[in-house]
Each structure stands twice: as structure tokens, then as C-alpha cells.
Amino acid sequence: MQFCFSHDFDIDPAGFWEIFFNEEYNQELYRQLNIRSRTVVEQQDDGVCIRRIQRVEPSVPIPAWAASVIKSTAYTEHNLFYRDRSVMDVRIEPAVMAERFHLSGVFAVTPLPEGRCRREFRGELRIAVPLLGPRIEKLMVEQIREAYETAARLTHQWVKRHKARPSS
């Protein structure tokens, strides 16, 4: 199943990425997303790319119809951000059923007129579980959409705070 979510923000791409990689922002975001735990396993910045790996355990309840297949919602998120293209490759590796699960995408931030930007996440989710796979895919894409809506609201708040700061 392919998906795409996009949101526009009143900040340029460089400012967006500054917020995106801000640890205080991330702590607030994951709190609002009801994440039980988040651990940054690795974060390296060589000036060209930022490589980040984080383990995440959401507090999302597993529906009864999927509980026989999904034993855990924990996952490892692999990010590779390319500064020159304002693009980040994303790959999600679940704690269970990794051989039956594929979730990857491209997170791009493009400039818009008047110093604004558009954040777009295009991805693909495939779950190879007979009968339940498409239903789980639909559920997960809806959860991802809701998470991106929450992230957009928080990002708008951070942008307002960022713009309200006096210049040094």
C-alpha cells in the first residue's frame, strides 16, 4: 500500500530541519504521540548527512482481530538525511515479523514562496500475512496519518515560537 502525507509550514526548509532534529522538539513530539519509550541508538552528522537510528515503542493498543499476529508495536527507525537535497530516507524495522513487513519512504522538505516549505512523506507499506495483511496495512497507514497530523500541529507551534524569538 502506498501513501503520501504533506503539510506546509511558515518556515524555510533549513529552519524546518533544525526543528526536526531538535531533541526538545522530539521529546515533546513523542510525548504527544503517546510513545512509551524512545531511545536514540545512533546519531552521526558528517556535515553532509545525518544518520539516526532510534528504537521506539508506541502505546498504541493492538486490535483484538490483529493480536494473534502482532505481538509488539515496537520498532527501529532508520533515518538518513541528505542536507544537499533536503531529503531523508526512512526505513522501519519492526521488533517482530521483520521478514513479513516492509515500511520505507522518503521524507522531503521543499521550498515554497515567501520563505515557506512543504513537508511530504511518501512511503510504501507491505505486510505479507495471509488474509490480515491488507487490513493491518490500512490500520497502520491510518495511524501514520494521525501521527503526521499531530506532528504538523506541534511543528506549527514550534515555528510560531521560532519566529517570535528576537534576532541576535
TATAQUI-V912663 format. One record per helix or strand of 3 or more residues. SS is the DSSP state (hx for helix, st for strand). FROM is the first residue (numbers start at 1). LEN is the number of residues. Records with the same first field share a line. If there is no record, write none. Layout:
SS->FROM-LEN, FROM-LEN
This chain:
st->2-8, 35-11, 49-10, 75-8, 87-8, 101-12, 116-12
hx->13-8, 23-10, 64-3, 98-3, 113-3, 133-32
